Amino acid sequence: MRKIQLDPDILTAINTQMVVPIWPVAGKALGYGTRSAAYAAAKLGHIPTVQLGHRRPVPTAWLRKVLYLDNDPPPRRRPRT
């Protein structure tokens, strides 16, 4: 599994806020290289968002889960038999 090095400002935002913008916070944390790619992923439902007025931010609980920031280890793969 490849470890992603997160920017300290992005990591702080994910750990201290309830929701974060799709770009740059969520998109960069998930490895999307461009703003348009992050918004396209959100539109397709690959990045969940919540409606807050005119904004559609990403819940940080979901980000912490998919990035394994909640101290939950990644699932173990079963050895092939």
N, C-alpha and C positions, 0 to 999 in steps of 0.2 A: 504494500500500500504506500502510495506517495504522500509524504507529509507536506502540507502547504504552509509556507511561512506567512503569517498574517501581519499586516502593518499594525503597530501598537495602537494607533488611533482607531482603527477599525475594530480591533479586539476589545478595546475599552468601550466603544459604542455598543457592541453586541452584548457585552457583559453588564452594562449599566442601564440600557434603555429597553422599553417594552417592544418598540417597533423601530425599524431603521429604513432609510430610503433604499429603493431597488438599486440605484447607482449613486454613489460609488460603493457604499458599504456592503450590501448583500452581494452585488455582482462581483466585486473584487474578491470578497471572502470565498465565494464559490468557484472562482477561477475563470469567470467570463472576462474576456480581453477587451471588450468594447461595451459602451453604453447601450448601443442598439441590440447587441446580443443578449444582454441582461434583460432588457425590456421585452424582447421577443420571447425569451424563456418564461417570463412572468405571464405574458399574454397567452402562451400555450399551456400554462398551468404547471410548468416544471418548478417554478418558484411560487409558493403560495403568498397571496397578499390579502390584506384586509382593507375595506373601504373606510376611510376617515375623511369625510368631507370630499374634497376634490383629489385628495392624495390616496395612493394605494401602496402603503409601506409593507414591509415584510416583518412578520412576528419574529422576535429574536429567540423565542423558545424553540421554534422550528430550526433556526440557524444553529443554535447551540447543539441541538440533537444531531443534525446531519453532519456537523463538523466535529462531533465528539468532544465538545467543550464542557459537558456536564459530568465529567469524570466517569462516564460509562465507557467501558472498553468496546472497541469495534467487535462485531460478531465474529466468532471463530469459524473458520471453514472446516467442514468435516473432511478428514482424509479420505481419499478415494480408495475403494476396496476392490 
